[in-house]
Amino acid sequence: MNGQAGVMRGAGLLPDRHPTGDMFVCDIFDASPKDDLGSMEHPIFSLSTRPDRRILSYAHNGVEVTVTPSVRGRATIHDKDILIYCISQLIAALNAGREISRTLQLKAHDLLVATNRDTGGDSYARLREAFERLAGTRITTNLETGGQEVTSGFGLIESWEIIRKSRGGRMVSVAVTLSEWLFRAVVSKSVLTLNRAYFRLRKPLERRIYELARKHCGRQPEWQVGLATLHKKAGSTAPLRVFRAAVRGIIQDATLPDYDMSEAAGDLIVFTRQGQVIAPGEAPQLSEDTFAQARELAPGGDIYALEAEWRAFWVETGRPRLHAPDRAFLAWLKTRVARGL
């Protein structure tokens, strides 16, 4: 789709380290990357490449989050790859009708391949460090997951344990127990699908800004946000002028999957879904009854994001005249659900 093609425009992407399909091996083959809505919305993970031992306090629209790091530092946006992989596996299992639990047994090599990481010896040591930061980082929040708002404290993961090592001492398989908070998000399917090119974004801020664009564009062809608000939601500790320069660099590099970024008057940043430039009145309109049927077909799915994906497909196929757009969307959605959201 356009998102995959568009991401190739920039020069700042990591290489696709595992391009061959049969090299992508995980417990459930080709599980789509999934991210939880709570940590997409709020700045829980550090954007620093050095150990970040500062306590983060964040409040926005009634949500309060305090993130307390361990002596090893706060979990980073790259450490989050582990959680994305775990969430992806659990959602794929749910879609396949399998029972799930908070504890997953993962093959370390599969995790590295799925998240586009190198599989050399040092990667396993870095993976262990990431598990330690995830377990040591503590969250206190009133964030709602699965329809519940509970003020509580917890680690990003409850525990982890190396199950098996190679003869050389390298991690082979590991058991991870997710927090109840994160597991509720999975069970209620409070997640969104990410473009696989997310794992090729080099800069922590690029990844964070992509998360925010993915979360907020939703049904809209575009999302406008003030630079100061974006600075706050990103969780950047840089001065606003430095943050502005970094955002302009991302705009220039044009590496974000699925979205184009631009500046607008009034210190606004505009995110536009790639391939979504549609003249007013031209796009097929869907009824509320269709959205109700769509929710039954894809329980827990982000219906408006799926609608936006369908519209992108409609654009790519030449914007054909649709005599029954509601039926066309539902037929497309059935195929999409069969492939796994």
C-alpha positions in Angstrom: 0.0 0.0 0.0 1.0 3.6 -0.2 2.3 3.6 3.4 4.9 1.0 2.6 5.9 2.7 -0.6 5.8 6.2 0.9 8.2 5.3 3.7 11.0 4.5 1.2 11.2 8.2 0.3 13.3 9.1 3.3 17.0 8.4 3.7 17.0 7.8 7.4 15.5 4.3 7.7 17.2 1.2 9.0 17.7 -1.6 6.5 15.1 -4.3 6.3 17.3 -6.9 8.0 14.9 -9.8 7.3 13.2 -9.2 3.9 12.6 -12.9 3.1 9.1 -14.0 4.2 10.2 -17.5 5.4 12.8 -15.9 7.7 10.0 -14.2 9.7 9.4 -17.0 12.2 7.3 -16.5 15.3 4.8 -18.5 17.4 2.0 -17.3 15.1 3.3 -16.8 11.6 3.3 -13.2 10.4 1.3 -11.7 13.4 0.6 -8.1 12.6 2.3 -5.6 14.9 -0.1 -4.3 17.5 0.3 -1.5 20.0 -1.9 -0.7 23.0 -3.9 2.6 23.0 -2.8 3.7 26.4 0.9 3.9 25.8 0.3 5.3 22.3 -1.6 8.2 23.8 0.7 9.0 26.7 4.5 9.4 27.0 5.5 6.4 29.1 8.7 5.4 27.4 12.0 7.4 27.4 13.2 8.9 24.1 16.7 9.1 25.4 19.5 6.8 24.1 21.3 7.1 27.4 20.0 5.7 30.8 17.2 8.0 31.8 16.7 8.0 35.6 14.4 11.0 35.8 10.9 10.6 37.2 8.3 11.6 34.6 5.0 13.2 35.7 2.4 13.8 33.1 -1.2 15.1 33.2 -3.5 15.6 30.2 -7.3 15.6 29.9 -7.8 14.1 33.3 -5.2 11.4 32.9 -2.3 11.4 35.3 0.8 9.3 34.8 3.9 9.0 36.9 6.8 6.9 35.5 9.5 6.0 38.0 12.7 4.3 36.5 14.9 1.8 38.2 18.7 2.3 38.6 19.0 0.9 35.1 16.9 3.8 33.7 13.4 4.2 32.3 12.3 1.7 29.7 12.9 3.2 26.2 10.8 3.4 23.1 13.0 0.7 21.6 12.4 -1.5 24.6 8.7 -1.2 23.8 9.3 -3.5 20.8 9.1 -6.4 23.2 5.7 -5.3 24.4 4.5 -4.8 20.8 5.7 -8.3 19.9 3.9 -9.8 23.0 0.7 -7.9 22.2 0.8 -9.0 18.5 1.2 -12.6 19.5 -1.7 -12.5 22.0 -4.1 -10.7 19.6 -3.2 -13.2 16.8 -4.0 -16.0 19.2 -7.3 -14.4 20.2 -8.3 -14.0 16.6 -7.4 -17.7 16.0 -9.7 -18.7 18.9 -6.9 -19.7 21.2 -6.8 -19.2 25.0 -4.3 -16.7 26.2 -2.7 -15.8 29.5 -0.5 -13.0 30.9 2.6 -15.2 30.7 4.1 -15.9 27.2 7.0 -18.1 26.3 8.9 -16.4 23.5 11.8 -17.5 21.3 14.4 -14.7 21.5 15.5 -15.1 17.9 11.9 -14.8 16.7 11.4 -11.6 18.7 14.6 -10.1 17.2 13.6 -11.0 13.7 10.0 -9.8 14.0 11.2 -6.4 15.3 13.9 -6.0 12.6 16.8 -6.3 15.0 20.2 -7.8 14.3 20.6 -11.4 15.6 24.3 -11.2 16.5 25.5 -12.1 20.0 25.3 -8.5 21.3 21.6 -8.3 20.4 20.8 -11.0 23.0 22.7 -9.0 25.7 20.8 -5.9 24.7 17.5 -7.8 24.8 18.2 -8.9 28.4 18.9 -5.2 29.4 15.6 -4.3 27.8 13.7 -6.9 29.9 15.4 -5.5 33.0 14.3 -1.9 32.2 10.8 -3.0 31.4 10.5 -4.9 34.7 12.1 -2.1 36.7 10.1 0.8 35.3 7.1 1.5 37.5 3.9 3.3 36.4 1.3 5.0 38.7 -1.7 6.1 36.7 -5.5 6.4 36.5 -5.4 5.3 32.8 -8.4 3.4 31.6 -7.9 0.0 30.0 -10.7 -2.4 29.1 -13.4 0.0 30.3 -11.9 0.3 33.8 -10.4 3.4 35.3 -8.3 2.3 38.3 -5.5 4.3 40.0 -2.7 1.7 40.4 1.0 1.1 40.3 2.7 -1.6 38.3 5.7 -2.5 36.2 5.5 -2.6 32.4 6.1 -6.3 32.7 5.5 -8.2 36.0 8.4 -10.6 35.5 10.7 -12.3 33.0 12.7 -15.5 33.2 15.2 -17.1 30.8 13.9 -20.6 30.2 16.7 -21.9 28.1 20.2 -20.9 27.1 22.5 -22.0 24.3 25.8 -23.7 25.1 27.4 -20.3 24.9 25.0 -18.8 27.4 22.9 -17.0 24.9 19.2 -16.5 25.7 17.2 -19.0 23.6 13.7 -18.7 25.1 12.2 -16.5 27.7 9.0 -16.4 29.7 7.4 -12.9 30.1 4.5 -12.0 32.4 2.7 -8.9 31.4 1.1 -6.5 33.8 -2.6 -6.8 34.5 -3.1 -3.3 33.0 -1.5 -4.3 29.7 -3.3 -7.7 29.6 -6.7 -5.9 30.0 -5.8 -3.8 27.0 -5.2 -7.0 25.0 -8.3 -8.8 26.1 -10.5 -5.8 25.3 -8.6 -5.4 22.0 -7.7 -1.8 22.9 -4.9 -1.9 20.3 -4.1 -0.6 16.9 -2.1 -2.2 14.1 1.2 -0.7 13.2 3.0 -0.5 9.9 5.9 -3.0 9.9 8.2 -0.2 8.8 7.8 1.2 12.3 10.6 -1.1 13.3 12.8 0.5 10.7 12.6 4.0 12.1 16.0 4.9 13.6 15.2 7.8 15.8 13.2 7.5 19.1 11.2 10.7 18.3 10.3 9.3 14.9 8.8 6.3 16.5 6.9 8.3 19.1 5.5 10.7 16.6 4.4 7.9 14.3 2.5 6.4 17.3 0.7 9.7 17.9 -0.2 10.1 14.3 -1.5 6.5 14.1 -3.5 7.0 17.3 -5.0 10.4 16.4 -5.7 10.3 12.7 -8.2 7.5 13.0 -11.2 8.4 10.8 -9.8 11.7 9.8 -7.9 12.2 6.6 -5.6 14.5 8.6 -4.8 15.6 12.2 -3.6 19.0 13.2 -1.9 19.6 16.5 -0.1 22.5 18.1 3.7 22.1 18.4 3.6 22.7 22.1 0.9 20.0 22.6 2.9 17.6 20.4 6.0 18.3 22.5 4.1 17.4 25.6 2.4 14.3 24.2 5.7 13.1 22.8 7.3 13.2 26.2 10.3 15.1 24.9 12.5 16.7 27.5 14.3 18.9 24.9 13.5 22.7 24.9 10.7 23.6 22.6 13.1 25.2 20.1 15.2 22.0 19.9 12.0 19.9 19.6 10.8 22.2 16.7 14.1 21.6 14.9 13.8 17.9 15.3 10.3 17.8 14.0 11.3 19.8 11.0 14.1 17.3 10.4 11.5 14.5 10.4 9.3 16.4 8.0 12.3 16.8 5.7 13.3 13.2 5.9 9.7 12.0 5.2 10.4 8.6 6.8 7.1 8.1 8.7 5.0 5.2 7.4 1.5 6.0 6.3 1.6 9.7 7.0 2.9 13.0 5.5 3.9 15.8 7.9 3.9 19.5 7.2 3.9 22.8 9.1 1.0 25.2 9.1 0.5 28.8 10.3 -0.1 29.2 14.0 2.7 26.7 15.0 0.7 23.8 13.9 1.9 20.4 12.7 -0.4 18.7 10.2 -0.4 14.9 9.6 -2.1 13.7 6.4 -2.8 10.1 5.6 -0.9 9.2 2.5 -3.2 8.7 -0.5 -6.1 10.4 1.3 -6.3 13.6 -0.7 -10.0 13.4 -1.7 -12.1 16.2 -3.0 -15.1 17.0 -0.7 -18.2 15.0 -1.6 -16.1 12.6 -3.7 -15.5 9.9 -1.1 -18.0 7.1 -0.6 -20.2 7.8 2.5 -21.1 5.0 4.9 -24.2 4.8 7.1 -24.2 4.5 10.9 -25.9 1.1 10.4 -22.8 0.0 8.5 -20.5 1.0 11.3 -22.7 -1.0 13.7 -22.4 -4.1 11.5 -18.7 -3.4 11.2 -18.3 -3.5 15.0 -20.0 -6.9 15.0 -17.7 -8.2 12.3 -14.6 -6.9 14.0 -15.3 -6.7 17.8 -12.7 -4.6 19.6 -11.3 -3.3 16.3 -10.6 0.3 15.5 -13.5 0.7 13.0 -12.7 4.2 11.9 -9.0 3.3 11.3 -10.3 0.3 9.2 -12.6 2.7 7.3 -9.6 4.9 6.6 -7.7 1.9 5.4 -10.6 0.9 3.1 -10.7 4.4 1.7 -6.9 4.2 1.0 -7.6 0.9 -0.9 -10.4 2.6 -2.8 -8.0 5.4 -3.8 -5.3 3.0 -4.9 -7.7 1.0 -7.0 -8.6 4.1 -9.1 -11.5 5.5 -7.0 -14.1 3.3 -8.8 -17.7 4.4 -8.7 -19.4 2.4 -6.0 -23.1 1.8 -6.4 -23.3 0.3 -2.9 -20.4 1.6 -0.8 -21.8 0.1 2.4 -21.8 -3.4 0.9 -18.4 -2.8 -0.6 -16.9 -1.8 2.7 -18.4 -4.7 4.6 -17.2 -7.2 2.0 -13.7 -5.7 2.3 -13.9 -5.8 6.0 -14.8 -9.5 6.1 -11.7 -10.3 4.0 -9.6 -8.1 6.3 -10.9 -9.9 9.4 -10.3 -13.3 7.8 -6.7 -12.3 7.4 -6.4 -11.1 10.9 -6.8 -7.4 11.9 
